[in-house]
C-alpha cells in the first residue's frame, strides 16, 4: 500500500458500506491507485459486504490475503484489529453515523492523526464530535452523498495525511485537555 491513497470506512453498519463503495467507485477514476479499507462493525456481515463490492478487486483480512497492485479494497472482517486498519489509512470515515445508530467513537483515528469524517447521526458521541470538529480534526457530512466529495475534494485524498499531525499530548491524553485549538493540535482539514 506504500504510496497509494488509502482511506478507511470503519465501524460501518448496513447501508454505509454501499455509500463507501459508491464513493470509491466515483473517486477511483480520478485518484490513481485509490485503496479503500472496509471495516464493518460486525465482521460476520462479510458476505453481505463482498456482494456489494461485486466487480471490484478485493482481499479479506480474515483469510490472510495480501493486497496486490490491482487490489482496490481490503475487507477487515476481523475483530480487534481496527487500530491496525486505521494505521494503514490517510483519512477515516467513522460509521454508525449515516444510519440511525448514533455513531461510533471517532477518538482513535483522531489520536492517530487522521482527518475524520462522520455522518449527521452521531448523538452517542456528540460532545466528542463537537470537540474534534471545533479543533478542525473532524468534518460532519450532511448525508451519504457528501462522502465522495469530502474524500476527493480537489483530489487531495492523496495528500491529506501530509497536512495532519497530532501533538504528542493529544496522542497521550486523547480529549483530556489536548484538544484546545486547531493551532495547538495542528490536526486540520487544510484542504477544506
C-alpha positions as CSV (number, residue, x, y, z in Angstrom):
1,X,0.0,0.0,0.0
2,X,3.0,2.2,0.2
3,X,2.4,5.4,-1.7
4,X,-1.2,4.7,-2.5
5,X,-4.0,7.0,-1.3
6,X,-5.7,4.9,1.3
7,X,-8.9,5.7,3.2
8,X,-11.0,3.6,5.6
9,X,-14.7,3.3,6.2
10,X,-14.6,1.9,9.8
11,X,-17.3,0.5,12.2
12,X,-19.8,0.6,9.4
13,X,-23.4,-0.6,9.5
14,X,-25.8,-1.8,6.8
15,X,-26.2,1.0,4.3
16,X,-22.8,2.6,5.0
17,X,-20.7,0.1,3.0
18,X,-22.9,0.9,-0.1
19,X,-22.1,4.6,0.5
20,X,-18.4,3.8,0.9
21,X,-18.3,1.7,-2.2
22,X,-20.2,4.4,-4.2
23,X,-17.5,6.9,-3.0
24,X,-14.8,4.5,-4.1
25,X,-16.3,4.0,-7.5
26,X,-16.8,7.7,-8.0
27,X,-13.2,8.6,-7.0
28,X,-11.2,5.7,-8.4
29,X,-11.1,7.1,-12.0
30,X,-9.8,10.5,-10.7
31,X,-7.4,9.3,-8.0
32,X,-4.9,6.7,-9.3
33,X,-4.3,3.8,-7.0
34,X,-7.2,4.6,-4.7
35,X,-7.4,1.9,-2.0
36,X,-10.4,1.6,0.3
37,X,-10.5,-0.4,3.6
38,X,-13.9,-1.5,4.7
39,X,-14.1,-2.5,8.4
40,X,-17.7,-3.4,9.2
41,X,-18.8,-3.1,12.9
42,X,-19.9,-6.7,12.7
43,X,-17.4,-8.8,10.7
44,X,-19.9,-11.6,10.3
45,X,-21.5,-9.4,7.7
46,X,-18.5,-10.1,5.4
47,X,-20.5,-12.0,2.7
48,X,-23.0,-9.1,2.5
49,X,-20.2,-6.5,2.0
50,X,-18.5,-8.7,-0.6
51,X,-21.7,-8.9,-2.6
52,X,-21.9,-5.1,-2.5
53,X,-18.4,-4.9,-3.8
54,X,-19.0,-7.1,-6.8
55,X,-16.6,-6.3,-9.7
56,X,-14.0,-4.6,-7.5
57,X,-10.7,-6.4,-6.8
58,X,-11.0,-7.3,-3.1
59,X,-9.0,-9.2,-0.5
60,X,-10.0,-10.3,3.0
61,X,-8.0,-9.8,6.2
62,X,-9.6,-12.9,7.8
63,X,-8.2,-15.1,5.1
64,X,-4.7,-13.6,5.3
65,X,-5.0,-12.3,1.8
66,X,-2.4,-9.6,0.9
67,X,-3.3,-6.7,-1.3
68,X,-1.7,-6.8,-4.7
69,X,-1.1,-3.8,-7.0
70,X,-4.5,-4.4,-8.7
71,X,-6.4,-4.8,-5.4
72,X,-8.8,-1.8,-4.7
73,X,-10.5,-3.0,-1.5
74,X,-9.4,-4.6,1.8
75,X,-12.2,-6.1,3.9
76,X,-11.1,-6.0,7.5
77,X,-13.5,-8.8,8.6
78,X,-11.7,-9.5,11.8
79,X,-12.1,-8.4,15.5
80,X,-9.6,-6.5,17.5
81,X,-7.6,-5.0,14.6
82,X,-9.3,-1.7,13.9
83,X,-6.2,0.1,15.2
84,X,-4.1,-1.6,12.6
85,X,-6.6,-0.7,9.9
86,X,-6.6,2.9,10.9
87,X,-2.8,3.0,10.8
88,X,-2.9,2.0,7.1
89,X,-5.2,4.9,6.1
90,X,-4.8,8.6,5.4
91,X,-8.4,9.5,6.1
92,X,-11.1,7.8,8.2
93,X,-14.9,7.7,7.9
94,X,-16.3,6.5,11.2
95,X,-19.6,4.7,10.7
96,X,-22.9,4.3,12.5
97,X,-23.4,7.9,11.6
98,X,-25.0,7.8,8.2
99,X,-27.7,5.4,9.6
100,X,-29.7,5.7,12.8
101,X,-27.2,4.0,15.1
102,X,-25.9,7.1,17.0
103,X,-22.4,6.9,15.6
104,X,-19.2,5.1,16.7
105,X,-16.2,6.6,18.6
106,X,-14.1,8.9,16.4
107,X,-11.3,9.4,19.0
108,X,-9.0,6.5,17.9
109,X,-8.5,7.7,14.3
110,X,-8.1,11.3,15.5
111,X,-5.5,10.3,18.0
112,X,-3.6,8.6,15.2
113,X,-3.6,11.9,13.3
114,X,-6.2,11.0,10.7
115,X,-8.7,13.5,9.4
116,X,-12.1,12.1,10.4
117,X,-15.4,12.2,8.6
118,X,-18.7,11.3,10.3
119,X,-22.3,11.5,9.2
120,X,-25.0,13.6,10.9
121,X,-26.3,10.8,13.2
122,X,-23.6,10.8,15.9
123,X,-25.7,11.5,19.1
124,X,-23.8,8.8,21.1
125,X,-20.6,10.8,20.7
126,X,-22.0,14.4,20.2
127,X,-19.5,16.0,22.6
128,X,-16.5,14.2,21.2
129,X,-17.6,15.0,17.7
130,X,-18.1,18.7,18.6
131,X,-14.6,18.9,20.2
132,X,-12.9,17.3,17.3
133,X,-14.9,19.4,14.8
134,X,-14.1,22.6,16.7
135,X,-10.4,21.6,16.6
136,X,-10.5,21.1,12.9
137,X,-9.8,17.4,13.1
138,X,-13.3,16.2,12.0
139,X,-15.9,17.0,9.5
140,X,-19.6,16.2,9.8
141,X,-21.1,15.2,6.5
142,X,-24.8,16.1,5.9
143,X,-25.5,12.7,4.2
144,X,-24.0,9.7,2.3
145,X,-23.9,11.7,-1.0
146,X,-21.3,14.0,0.6
147,X,-18.8,11.2,1.3
148,X,-17.1,11.1,-2.2
149,X,-16.9,14.9,-2.5
150,X,-15.4,15.2,1.0
151,X,-12.8,12.4,0.3
152,X,-12.0,13.7,-3.1
153,X,-12.1,17.4,-2.6
154,X,-9.8,18.7,-5.3
155,X,-8.4,15.1,-5.5
156,X,-6.5,15.8,-2.3
157,X,-7.0,12.4,-0.6
158,X,-3.5,11.6,-1.8
159,X,-2.1,14.4,0.3
160,X,-4.5,14.7,3.2
161,X,-2.2,12.8,5.6
162,X,0.7,15.2,4.9
163,X,-1.4,18.1,6.4
164,X,-2.3,16.3,9.5
165,X,-0.3,15.7,12.7
166,X,-1.3,15.4,16.4
167,X,0.9,16.9,19.0
168,X,2.3,14.3,21.4
169,X,-0.1,15.4,24.2
170,X,-3.1,14.7,22.0
171,X,-1.8,11.2,21.3
172,X,-1.1,10.6,25.0
173,X,-4.2,12.3,26.5
174,X,-6.9,11.9,23.9
175,X,-9.6,14.5,24.7
176,X,-8.4,15.3,28.3
177,X,-7.5,18.9,27.6
178,X,-5.4,18.2,24.5
179,X,-8.0,19.4,22.0
180,X,-7.7,23.1,22.8
181,X,-7.4,24.6,19.4
182,X,-6.7,23.7,15.8
183,X,-3.4,25.6,16.1
184,X,-2.3,23.8,19.2
185,X,-3.5,20.5,17.9
186,X,-2.3,21.0,14.3
187,X,-4.7,18.4,13.1
188,X,-6.8,20.1,10.5
189,X,-8.5,19.6,7.2
190,X,-6.5,22.2,5.4
191,X,-7.9,21.1,2.0
192,X,-11.5,22.1,3.1
